[in-house]
């Protein structure tokens, strides 16, 4: 191998090493925030996704085999499958959308690193952290300004029925302001005053209707 070819290989390896180190750092920053919040896609997942996206993009650009844009599209397709695995459908309620979106955008950070766009990757990571960690107070304010609803649920009088319904409310993301329960004939009647975004109230109604222990759901005072 000639001296020029050796120098080229060494430069490519140095670039790839730098990109992988930055992918570990930037993916780790996002992953740590997810890990501390107990989300399904945490520290290791985000680091590995960022490293993988950076590696595939670097190789597609440096080796010059095929269309780099086509390889990038395949990377996004693979990341889409991983993101879909973090989305949970629970009796009509959908959770994990933010984790799936985080996986998708972390892959974009890795692709930016793999193509040598270091400043863009770091800037994107900063914006990701602002959205994930910095918008908490804004969400809290919106939650306080959110809609309220009153629902009445007739369900089977099982020992765990009330706990199951309260867990369903928490999974949906609503705040249960007040809960009352009583037995009427053969039903356990649960009344709940709920607070949160309007779309979550609709999701809860769908989830409650599909709950195996629920016989009927009504709204209003």
ABEGO torsion letter per residue (X at the ends): XBAAAAAAAAAAAAAAAAAAAAAAAAAAAAAAAAAAAGBABBAAAAAAAAAAAAAAAAAAAAAGBEBAAAAAAAAAAAAAAAAAAABBBBGGBBBGAAAAAAAAAAAAAAAAAAAGBAAAAAAAAAAAAAAAAAAAAAAAAAAAABBBBBBBBBBBBBAAAAAAAAAAAAAAGBBBABBBBBBBEABBBBBBBBBEBAAAAAAAAAAAAABAABABBBBEX
